[in-house]
Amino acid sequence: MGTFSDDAYNTQIKPEDGQGTLIGNWFEERVLRESSGEGRAVPQQHLPRSGLLKDWTKVPSVARKGDDTFDRVYGPKANIEIEPASKTIGKKDNSVPTHMRTGPLATALMTAQRDAAESEVQYEEGNHERHFETTTGYYHDKPDYTLAEKATRGIKSVHDEIMRGQPADRMMGLANAGLEVPFHAHYAGVEQVTHQRMCLADPEQRSNVSNSAATGIGAFHRNGEFTKGCERFKLAIHKDEGLNTMFDSLKDTDPLRHLGGTHAPGIFQDTPSLAALKDQIHQKVAECWGPLGYIMLRQRLFDFCDHEGYLQKSDFVAVVREQLGLSAEELPDKPLGIWLSNLCTMKKEELKVSSLLQSLRPTLPQKDKRRIITVFKMMQPPNGNGMVRLGDWLVRLDDPELKQTVITAFGAQDEESVANTAVSEQVFLEIFSDLAPLMDINPLLS
């Protein structure tokens, strides 16, 4: 029905006044007007276009009278602030004068009660306040580690030996590649240590592990080529030849290797990581100080630390900014501060230099650690009490440059000044741990 055409109105409802309404509502409009005298809209008058059917651009010379539906239904608008009934119920009537209902004495008592309650709450919160200070340094002074003496008549417990037998030789664990964990790599690219992984690396326990050919990303990813039928086998025309070729190709692979990397793989490569932060410092140490980078860094840090080996976080940040040249744009302060805060143990602003270097430098591989301990035991005299004379190690080194490297690592310039220095196994490992990330240590162990 064309409600906007020229003949959309019924003009024959009341011939005497010529008023009409829309065709679709003419019956309802007639009933309303006859019964109540009012209609739903202002009676409209049909005004044909002046151009009829030839020129549709012309408009009537007289505007058609109309009304507003909202004004007809709700009445004319008024500037009254609308407020829900939930707020008007119980609201104070400001039109009525306010009379004082509380005297000065009651007001003073209420103020005193409020102050007393506030003081009790503050006292209770003070009792439950969290203190970050430990008993060491708060109630008594921490003993000096350099002056502490080991007990001469200590009691040795043999509980573990009685319950489990003699402890196993740690050299067995160092020879197992399944126990290798590169802590300097991102954890997403490091395989976790499991019993199956340890057994797979041990020739005597390898038969206890059920696994297929390691042709995938991980050592225990399933390989179904062996169980496929000949009609589904696609590695070669003959299945036996294809399987032999596949197994021969695995002889040069390492199923226990780690993916490594300083960032998470896949879509998380842009996510900041602690491994990337430490690798950035590692690259700068190698660039500034060369093969003796971590030896030089240890000496720089010991210039700032106390006699017990503790260093302020701000001092390490100063070394990174000033001596290594890493700006705040290259290495932001926030991730650097989070990493250093995790290394603080006894105090919130101090950390141990040995713990810092152990966390920063790349991990010494298991096989290299096994070789280092073996060389140390070979140089140890029968009555050495777990110590090795540094001069005995320097005599074994034929290369003068390597010998000077070891002497420099102990903070000396000539061999005579450090020849009688007693070196423990831990110090021996620390020296090689500082040298291994930036140089080849095989000549030092030959």
Helices and strands as residue ranges (DSSP letters): E 9-10, E 21-22, G 23-25, H 26-36, H 69-74, H 85-88, H 104-127, H 159-164, H 170-174, G 177-179, G 187-189, H 195-201, G 206-208, H 239-249, G 266-268, H 274-289, G 290-292, H 293-302, E 310-312, H 313-318, I 319-323, H 333-343, E 350-352, H 353-360, H 366-379, E 387-389, H 390-396, H 400-409, E 422-424, H 425-435, H 442-445
